[in-house]
Amino acid sequence: MKPKEKILILDGNSLAHRAFYALPLLSNRQGIFTNAAYGFTMMLLKLLKTEKPGYIVVAFDKGKTFRHEQYSEYKGRRKATPQELRPQFIVIRKILKALNIAIVELEGFEADDLLGTIANKAEQENLESIIITGDRDALQLVTEHTNAYITRKGISVLECYDKEAIVAKYGIEPPKLRDVKGLMGDNSDNIPGIPGIGEKTAVQLIQEYGSVENLLANVEKIKKPKLKENIINNKEQALFSKKLGTIDCCVPLRVDFSDYRYEKPDYPALLEIFTELEFNSLLKEILSEIKDQTLDTAEFEENDYFVCINTISELKTKLANVPAQKVACYFAFDSKDYLKAKITAIGMAWGSENVYLDFRNLSSEEINEYLSCIFDQENREVICYDLKAIFAANKIRGISFQASSWDILLAAYLLNPSASNYELENLSLEYLNKPLVPSDQIAEIVTRSARSILNLKDIFTEKLVETEMEQLYSTVELPLIKILAKMEIEGVKLDKNQLLKMGQEIGQEIDFLTDKIYQLAGEEFNINSPKQLGVILFEKLGLPPLKKTKTGYSTNAEVLEELAERHEIVANILEYRQLVKLKSTYIDGLLGLISPNTERVHTTFNQTVTATGRLSSTEPNLQNIPIRLEVGRRLRKAFIPSSPENVLLAADYSQIELRVLASIAQDASLIDAFLKNQDIHTRTASEVFGIPMDEVTKDLRRRAKAVNFGIVYGISDFGLSKDLSITRKEAQNYIDLYFSRYPSVKKYIEQIILEAREKGYVTTILKRRRYLPDIYSSNRNVRAFGERTAMNTPIQGSAADIIKLAMLEVDKRLQEAHLKTKMILQVHDELIFDVPKEEMEEVPSIVRSSMENVYSLDVPLKVDMKYGPNWYDMTEL
């Protein structure tokens, strides 16, 4: 016998609300809230996949219902729909339209009534119905041919109810649940019911009497006096509550099941919506199932997609016909460390050509020939993904990189600097609505990757122009790639003996501290075990446990710092931890990363990681060497020039972020201080505390410094109070005093937050853009974070812009002067150079003038310079 066809009937309002509260507040880069739409769509696609319905329809509420006319307080206790949810109903409707799923609504009726009516008529059409909702009222609609799926645990789990399940759970038939509601009422709908009767009692009464009407007719049989009195006094209310809680299954809704027939989505429209909303995981899910229907199937034919080039002459012949055309290249390496990696294959794409180059069995000389053919051409534009890796691979091999270049990875980062990743597969899905075809064939992978790169180039170029970041991309970020690659290849020489000596000294200090801690504790224990440490501190020594975790006492740094004055052991534990981290992470870590071939460490400078535009450094992280402790600063002794005939030169922007703030905020007092070359922290202390500059003490300067940088980083009174170990009231007083003396800074902060709310993003001096969805959050803490980000991103990001401009200018001038000096490190606002001693007369002036004049603020840029035999022992210039 042929199984009955299935219809899914969804309660749109209920499921949207469930999704909204189940997921954190999400938004795309334009600040459009998406969590409800995402959760709703995720559940819907799962249902389509698992249930495979023949029909589907989604019902929505529309305006006030007949129940509001009968009872003005109906649903009167419900909170208003959150502002972040309201616009998402429009998004959900767009998604349903793209999925070709019918929507129904009817003035005066709730979605529940439409569910019941459709399910009722579906039975007459011999269809099996499944109602999906978050509202348990729908259980009254369950029959032999209608089941209800109720959302549980947000939207991730559905409880499935058929008639037998309801009878097993409640001991009554599904329609009798209307009577249960008449007795117990419903707080969420503000249906009164009978006071004092809960679900358990209501179910027992209906099990015994069958209905509200029969209960009222036999109320004298009730043995419990109080219950009997309640029922007698609320007869009419019980009947009215049952009426309010009964779903109307006969509303005047035109039901034509041909309208509900589910065929297939409008794939182009759906993909466009998912791309706009940044539903990347859902894009993958859709495309993995429907690529044969949505995309040009000819493109996915295995035959004749790419040409395998086996000789250099073939490649030259191919490229000779397109000398000025843009060519996309995708490199396959055998390792993520591209400074050591071998190139195994290259995929290329231009025009209608897709070319595969297999390097696995070629000699180094043969590979070099191919690379020269591609990159040593002035009239060619080469489009890559991760250009830094490709440029470095060519430079290491001595290949002249004459072609102009373009980097998809870098462009993607600029367009969305807060993205979780920029993998080519995600970019292809997000911007092209196309997956990279899953394959274990390297030729298939690299050639289709090259084609995606080629297709993305025009899209990204247009978007960079739209967002006014084309100049930032082409004149700053793109040329910076080659400088960073050169710095990575050059590396930084380390004095291995110095590191070993420090490791031995710190090891002895750790041993001394360990013995001292054991002595103070009165026993030996595992100092690195939070559990054992907690027992010693809070049980044996009786210190107050300030914070607890799921596994016991918290012994994190914050807790220990608060306890440091209470017992000598705590300060020793803090010092022990710092030394252990210093030895394991920095000394042992650096020793393990020294290249045996170059005696240097070759860090990776990450250009596409931080949302502010700052560079970061990994493997090793040379921007995070601890300098607060003297023992940490001594680590810099191990950083030495490449030759005894060279010295290290350090050029550090002085208070660049405060200078940017003064210029952006146009604050007269700050500008005046910098124009007079005054110490800005002393000047601030003088302004804030109302004393002459020559009376400012070290402590007052320290406090002013904390306020200055606190303002830059959007610090709160709580944060400042912790930094200065003062009360929140005192901290707020400092902040208020600061703003009273620097009113234009306060005005800037207010304006930039307002601008961020209006636009959804903020920009730097070079128009670098950062999107701030958090600024729209209904959560006060999240919104406050968004506001702090809005105020400090233009400052930090502009400082990052300036240091990048400086790197470009210094590199250009060093090359023009044909000097051997090399830029080897960038650490926040500081540049480090390896300088031959004979060039020390010329190089410092080039570096200083380049850095101080590369960008014009309303205050002068100032650079502090030092030089020496290592990064620690340096003399001021």
N, C-alpha and C positions, 0 to 999 in steps of 0.2 A: 504494500500500500504506500503510495506516495506521501511523504511527510508534509504536514501543513507548512505554508509559508509563514515567516515570522515578521512581525512589525515591532520596531523599537519606538517607544513613546517617551520622550524626555521632558522633564520639567526644567525649562531653561533658567528661570529665576533661581530656583532652589540650588541647582548645580553650580551656577555662576557664583552664588554666595558661598557655597561650600569650598569651591576652588580658591576664592579670594582669601578666605581665612585659613585655608590649609597650607598655602604657600607664602613665603616671604614676599614683601612688596618688591616686585620686579619691574623694570622699565627698560626700554631700548635707549639708544644713545640720544634720541630726540626728546627723551623724558616722558614718552607715552607709557602709562602704566599697563602692564601686560600679565600680571600674575594670574588673575581670574581667567583671562582668555587662554593663557597657556595651559592651566590646569584643566579647564573645560575641554579644550581641544585634545589634550593628551588622553583624557579619559574617553572621549568620543572616538578617537582613532583606534583605541584599544578595543572598544565595544564593536566597532565595525569589523575589526580583524577577527575577534573571537566569536561573535554571534552571527556574522555573515547574514544580515537581515535582507529580506526582499523589499521591505518598506521601512521608512524611518521618518519621524516628524518630531519637531521641537516646539513645545508650547510655552508661551510667555504670558505673564499678567499684563493687563492693560487697564490702567486707571482704577478707580474705586469700583467695588463690586456690589452686587445686590445685598451682600451680608452687611456692608457698611450702612446701607439704607435701613436694614432691619435693626442694626445695633451700632450706634455711632462710635462706641469704644472698641469695635472689632480691630484687633492688631494694634491697639492704642499704645501698648507698652514697647513696641519694637523701636529700636534705634533707627534713625534716618540712614538711608543707604550711604556708605562712606563716599566722600568726594572722589577718592581714588578708584572706586568701583564703577561709578555711574558711566563714565565714558567707555568703559570696557564692554558694556552691553552692545554698543554700536560695533565694536571690533568683533565681538562674538557673532553678531548677525552677518557681518561681512564674510567671516570664515564659513558660516553655514551656507551662505549663498554660493561661495566658491566650491563648497563640497556638494552643491546641488541637493541640499537637504531642506525639506519644506519647513516653513515656520508658520505657526498658527497663533492667533490671539483674537479675542473678542471683547469688545467694550462691555463692562459690567460683570465679567466673569474672571475667576482666577485660573491659572494654569492647571490646578488640580481638577477643576470642572471639565476642562478640555481633555485632559488625560482620560478621565472617566468616560466621557462621551465617545471619544475615539476608540477606546478599548471596548466599549459596549457594542459599537457598530462593527468593530473588527471581528468580534465573535460571530455576528450575523453573517459576515463574509467568510467565515470558516478560517480565520487567521489566528495564529498564536501571538499573544501580545506580551511584551515585556515593558513594564513601566520603570523608568530609571529616575530616581529622585533622592533628595536628602530628607524628605518629609515623610515621616512614618504614617501620616494620615492616609497615604496611598495604599496601605495594607488592607483597608476596607474594600478596595477594588479587586482584590485577588479572587479568581474563580478557577474552575478546572482548566480554562484556556487563557488566563491572564496571570502572569507572575509579576512580582515587584522586586526590583533590585534597589536596596537602600544603601547610600554611601556611608561608609564607616571609616574611621581613621582618616578624616579629611576626604580625599577622593581616591586614595590608593587601594582601598578594599571595598568590595560590594557585598552586602549580605543578601542572599537570594532567598526569597520567600515564595513558595507555592502554597496551595491550600492546606496540604498536609503539614507543612512547617508551621503555619499559623495555628492550626488546631493543636499541634504538639506543644507549642509555646504558651498559648493562652487558654486552651481547653474550650474554645468557642469557634464558630464559623466566622470567616472574615467580615461579613456585613455587620456582625454584632459589635465590631470595634467602634461603630458609630454610637452605640449605646454606652460603651465604656467611656467614650469621650463625653457623652452627655452627663455622666455622673462625676467624672474626675476633672472635667474641664481641660483647658490647655493654656498654660501661662504664656507661651510664645505667641499664640493668637489672641490672648486676652479673653478666652471663653471661660465664663465663671464656673460652670459645673455646680456641684454641691460642696460647700465648705466642709473640710475635714475628711473628704473621701479621696484617697490616692488611687494609683493604678491597681495595686494589689486588691484592695477592698472592692473597687469597681468591677474588676474581672470576676471576683468571687460572686458578687451579686448577680451579674449577667449570666454566669454559669448556672446559678440556681434559678433565676427568674426568667431568663431568656431575652428580656428587653426592658427598657426604661418604663414603657407603658404598663407591662405586666407587673413590674416591681411596684409601681405606684398603686396599682389595683390591689396588691397584696401586702401593702406596707405594714398592716397590723401584725403580720407574721414575724416581723423583724424582732429579734429578742433583745438586742442591745439598745437600751433606752436612748442614749445620746445619738446613736446612728439613726434610730427611728425618728427622733425629733428633727434631726437635720433634714432627712428626706421629706418629711411632711411639710416643713417650713419652706422648702425650696423646690416644690413640685414643678411649678411653672418654669423655674430657672433650669431645671434638669431637662425638661422637654425642649426648651428654647436652645439650650446648649447643644443638645443632640441635633437639632435642626441646623444650627450654625456649623457644626462639625461634620455634617453629611455632605459628601461630594455629589454635586448634581451631574448625573450621567446622561441628561437629556437636554443639554443646552442647544439653542438654535444655531448650531454650527454646520456649515456646508461641509460635508465630509466626502471627498472623492479620492478613493485610494490610488487612483492613477497619478494623482498629484504627489503622493507619498512614495511612489516607486523609486527605489534607490538603484541608480545605474553606476555612474562614476563621476568624480569631481571635474570641475573646470580647472585642469591642472595648471595652465599658465597663470590664471588668477590666484589660485591657491599658493603657488610658489612665490608669486609677487608679494602676497600678504605675509607669508612666513618670513620672507627675506626682510621686509620692512620692519617686522616685529622682532627680528633676530631670533626666531625659533629654530636654531641650527640643528638641534637633535631631532626635532620633528621633520625638518627638511630631509635629513638623512633617512629617516624612517620611511617617509613617503617615496623618496626617490629610489630607495633600494627595492621597493615593490613595484613601482610603476614606470621605471625608466624606459621600458620598451614602448610604453604608450605615450609618454610625455615628450620624449626627445626623438630627434631624427634617428630612426633605427639604422639608417645607412651609416651614420657616424660610428655605430658600435659594431659594424661588421669587422670580423677579424682580418679578412682578406684585404690587402691593398691599403691598409690604413697608413702604414709607414714604410719607408724605404731604408733598408740597412746599407750603410755606406761602408765599404771594406778597404778602400784605398784613399790616400790623400788626394790623388788626382780626381777621383769621383767627386769628392767634397768641393774641391776648387771649381770644378765644372759647374756643379749645382749653384754655388754661391756667386760665380762670375756673372750669372744672369740677373742677379739682384744686388748689385753692389751698394746701393743706397737704401735698401729696404730694411725695415726693422726685423731683427731675428731674435726669437726667444730661445733661451737655453736653460735646460734643467740638468744639474750635475748630480750624479749618484756617487757618493763616497763610501768607502768601506769602514769609516769610523766617524764619530761625531767630532772628534778632535781634528779639524781640517788642517791644522799645522803639521800633523803627522800622517793624515789620511792619504790613501791612494784614490785616484779617480777611476771608478770602474766603468762608467758609461756616461754618455751625454745624450739627452734628447733635444732635438731642435725642431722649431716650427717657424715657417714664414709663408705668407700667401696661402696657397693650398697645399704646401709641402709639409710633410712630417718625416723627420730623418732620425735614424738611430745610429749612434756611434758606440761600438763595443770596444772598450779599452783593456779588457781583462787579460788578453794574451799579447798585448803590444809592449814593446820596449819603451823605456823612458824617452828615448829620442823620437820614436814614432808618435808618442802622445804629444810631445812638444810641437811637432809639425802640425798636428791637428789644431792644437790650441792657438798657435800663431796664425793659422789660416782663418780662425774665427775672430780672434781678438786684436790682432795686430793690423787693424784696418781703420784708417781715420774716417772714412766715409760710411761707416756702418754703425747702426745703433743696436746694441745688444741688450735685450731685456732679460733679467734674471730674477731668481728667487734666492734671497740671501747673497747679495752681491759681494759682501765682505769676504765670505768664504771663497767665492770664485776668484776674486781679485787676489786674495792671499795665495791661493793654489797656483795661480799664474806667476805671481811675483817670486814665490819660492823656487819655481822652475826657471826663472829668468826670462819669462815671456813678457814682451812689451805690450802693455794694455793700451792700445791707441784708440780703440773703438769708443764712441760715446756709450753711456750705459744708463740703465734704468732698473730700479729695484722694487719689485712687487711687495716684498716683505716690509720694506721701509714705508712705502706709501700706505699700506694697510694699517700700520702702527699710527701714522699721523692722523688718519681718518678716524681711528678709534683707539686712543692711547690707553684705555682701561680694559681692553679685551683680555680674556683669560689666555688665549693663544692665537697665533697667526699661522697655523698650519695651512699648507696650500689646499688641503682637502676642505677645510672649513671655509676658506676664502672662495673656493670654487662653488661650494654650496650656497654661500651667503650672497655672492654677487652675480654668479652665472646661472644659479639654479640647476647646476649640473654636478653630479658626483664624479670623482676620479674613479674610473672603473676598477673595482677590486681585481687584483691579478697577482699571481706569483711570478709573472714573467717580467723581468727587468725592462725589456724593450717596450712592453705595453705601458708600464708605469712611467718611464721617463719621457716617452713621446707624448702621451696624453697630458702629462704634467706640463710639458713645454707648450702644448696647445692651449691649456688653461691660462698659463702665464701670458701668452700672446693676447688672448681674449680679454684678460683682466686689465691690460695696460690702458686701453682706450677708456674703459669705465673709470679707472682710478685717476687718470689724467683729468677727466671731466669733473670728478668729484673734488679733486684738489683745487681746481679753479673755482668751483662753486663755493667752497669753504674758505677761499682766499689764502690757501696754504701752498699754492704752487711755487711761489717764490721761496718760502721757507724750505720746501722740499728740494728745489733745484739748485739753490745757491748756498744752502747751509748743510742740510742733512745728507744729501747725496754726495757732495765732494768730501764730506767728513769721513765717509766710509773708507776711502783709500788711506787717509791719515791713520785711522784706528787700526787698519790692517797692518800698516807699516810698524806701528807701535807694538802690536802683538807679536809680529815676527821678530822684531828687535829684542824684545824682552828686557828684563831688568836683572843685572848681575847681583848675585848674593854671595856674601862671604860665609862659606859653609863652616869654617872654623869658628867664626864669631857666633853663629847659631848654635853650634855644638857646645861652646863654652857657656853661652847663656842657658842652654837646656840643662847643663850640669849644675849651674848655680841655682836655677829655679827649682830643680829637683831637690837640692839640698834644703832650700827654704821650705818646700812642701813637706819634706820629712820632718823638719824642725816644728812646723806648725801642727803636723799630725800628732807628734808626741805631746805637744802642749795642749791640744784639744783633748786627747785621751786623759791627760793629767787633770784638766779642769772638769772633765766629765766623770772622772773616777773609775773609768773602765774603757776598754777598747770596743769599737763598733765601726760599722761601715759608714764613714762620713758622707759618702756619695748616695746613700740610701735615704730618701725622704722619710720613709717609715721609721727606720731606726733612729734617725736624727730627731724626728718628732717625739719619740718616746723619751730620749735623753733630755731634750729641751723642756717639754711640757709636762712630763710625768715625773721624771727623776729630779730635774732642777726647778720645777714649779713655775716656769715662765708662763705668762698668759697666752693661750692659743688664740691668736687674733683672727684666724681664718681657718676654715675646714674645707676639705675636698671630699669627694666620694670615697676615697681610700684612706682618709685619716686627716692628720694635721697638715696644713700648708706650711712649707718651709721655703717658699720662694724668696727672691731677693727683697721684694717689697716688705714682706713680713719681718725678715731678719734685720733690715735696716731700721725698722721701728723698734726692734728689741735690742739694738746694739748697745744702748746705754744702760741696759738693765743687768747685763752679765758679760764678763770679759770673754767668755767662750764664743759669743755671737760674732764679735768683731774678728776673731781669729778664723771662724768658719767662713765669713765673707771674704777675707783675704785668701784663705785656702782655695776657695772656689775660683777666684780671679786668677790665681797662679796656675791652677790645674788647667783652666781653659786656655790661658796664655801658652802654656807648654804644649798641650795636645793639639789645639787648633792652629796656633801660629808658628811655634818653633818646630814641633814634629811635623806639622802639616806642610810648612814651607820646605823643610828638608826633603819631604817626599815628593815635592813638585819641581825640584830643581832638575832641569834637563841635563842628562849626562853628556850630551853633545855640546851644549852651549854654556853650561854652568849658570844658567839663568832661569828665572821663572817667566813663563809666557802667559800672562793673564788674558782673559777674554773681556773686551769692553762691550757691554751690551747697550745697544742703541735703541732697542725696541722693548724695554722693560718698564721703566718708570713712567707714571702717568704725567709727571711734571715736565718731562723732557730731559732730565738729568741722565748722565751716563751712569751705569753701574758696572761692577767688576766682579768676575767669578773665576774660580779655579786658577789661582787663589783670589780671594776678595782683598785686593790691596787698598780699597777705599775704607776698610773697616778695621785697620790695625789700631788697637786701643792706645790712646795717648793720654788718657786722664791720669793713669798711674805712671810714675817714673819708670818702673820696670817695663811697662808697655812701650813707652817712648824709646827706651833703649833698643827695642827691636830694630829701629831705623838705622842703628849702627851697621847692621848686616847688609843694608842696601848700598852698594858701592858702584863707582863708575866701571865702564867696560875695560879700562886700562889704567895703570898707575899714572899715565901721562894725561889723564882726564880728571875732571872734577864734576860733581853734581851741582846743578843750579836749580834752585826752587823759586818760583815766582807765584806769589799768592795774592789774589784780589783782597784788598782790605775792606771788610764789611760791605761786600757788594750788595747783599740783599737789603740792608738798611739804606744804601744809596739808591737802589731801585725804588724802595718804598718812598723815600723823600721825593723822588722825581715823579713817580706815578701819582702820589697823593697831593703833590704840589704844596707841601707844608713849608711855610716860610721859615719856621724855626729850625727844622731839620736841614733845609737847604742852606741856611745861614751857617750852621755848624760845620757842614762839609765844605762850604766855600772858604771858611776861615781855617780849615784843616784842624779843627778842634777834635779832641777825643770825644766821640759821640756819646759814650756811656757816662763820662764825667759831665758833659753838657746836659744830658738827660737827668742825671742825679741832681744837678744844680736847678734845672727847671722844675722837676717834680717835687723836690724837697725844699725848694725856696731858699737856697743858700748859695753864696758865691762859689765859683768853680774851684778856687784854691782851698776851700774848706771841705771839699768832698773827700770823705774817707774811703779806704779800700772797700769797706763793707757796704757803704752807700753806693759806690760804683758797681759792686757786684750785684746789688739789688736792681739797680737801673739797667744793667746789662741783661738780667733775667727778664725784666719787663720789655726791653727793646726787642729781644729775640722772641719773647712770648707773643708779642703783638704780631710779629711776622708769621709765626706759626699758628696764630689763632688760639692762643692759650686761654683757658678759663680761669676764674678765680680759684677753683679747686686745684688746677694744675700748677698755678703760680704759688699757691700756698704750700704745696708739696715741695716745689723746687727750692723755696726759700725758708721752709720750716716755720711758717707763720700761719696765723689763722686765716680762714677764707675772707673774713671781714676786712682784715688788714690788706690782704691781696687785692680785694675788690677796690679798696681805697686807693691803692697804688695805681690800678688800672684807670680809675676815675680821674686821679690827678694827672696821669699821663695824657689822657684825652683832653683834659682841660687846657693843658699846655700845648698840645699838638692837635687842635681841633680839625685840621684838614685830614689827618689820618682817620679820625672817627668818621668824618664825612665820606672818605674814600671807602671805608669798610661798609657803611650803609648803602652806598651807591652800587658797589660791586655785588653785594648780595641781592639787591633789587634787580640788577641787570642779569644775574644768574637765573633768577626766578623767571624773568621775562623771556630770556633766550634759551635757557636750559644748558648754557655753557659759559665759560669765561675764556679770555685769550691773553696771550703774553704780548710783549712789545713787537715780536715778529709774527704775530697773529697765530701762534700755536694755539690750538683749541683743545679744551678739556670739557667733556660733558659731565653734568652733575645731577643725575637723577635723584640722589639722596636729598636734594634740597626741597623736593616736593613731598617727602615722606610725612605721614601722619604721626610717626614715632618721633617724639621730641629729641631724643638722643641722636637718632639717625639724621634728622633734619639739622641738628646743631653741627654734626660732623660735616654735612654738606655745606653749611654756611662757612665753617672754618676753612674748608677746602676752597671755597669760592674766593675767600680773601687772600689766602696764601699762595694759591697756584699762580696768579699773575706775577707775584714777586719771585717765588722760587723758579718758576718757569722762565721768566725774563732773565734771571741770573744765569740759568742754564743756556739760554740763547746766546748771551754775551760770551760765556766761556767757550762755546763752540765757535763763535765768530773769531775769537782770539786765537784758537788753535789753527783755524784756516789761515789767518793773517800771518801768524808766526811762521807756520810751515812754508807759506809762499815766499816770505822774505828771506828765510834761511836758504831756500833753494835758489832764489835770485842772486844771493851773495855767494853761492857755490861753497857753502860752509859744510863742515863735517859734523857739526853739532846735530844731535838727534833728540827729538821729543820722545820720552819713554814712558811717562806716566801722567795721568790726569786724576787728581783726587779732589773731588768736589770743586773748590774754587782755586785750586793750586795746580800748576804745571811743573813737571820735573824734566830737566834736560841733562843729557850726558854730553859734556862740553870738553873738547881738547883745550888744554891750558893755554895754547897759543891763540885761541879764539876768544878768550875771556875778556879781552879789551873791547871786542866788537859785539859779541852776542848779547850781553845784558842790556845794552841800549836798544838793540833790535827788539828783544823780548818786551822790555818795558814800554817802549813807544807803541809797539803793536797792540799790547793789551790795554794800555790806557787810552788809546785813541780809536779803537776799533768801533766803538759805538758812542754816540753823543747823548748823554743824559743831561739833566739840568744841574747836576753836581758832577765834579770830576771823578773819574775812575782812578783809583790809586792802587799801585802794586807794590807789595813788600818783597824784597829779594834777598836771598841768602845763597851762599855757596860753601862747599866743603868736600872733604875726602869721602864722606858718606852722608846719608840723609839725616843723621843725628848731630854730628859735629859740624855745625854750619855757622858761618860768620855773615853778619848783615852787610849788604852792599849799600 
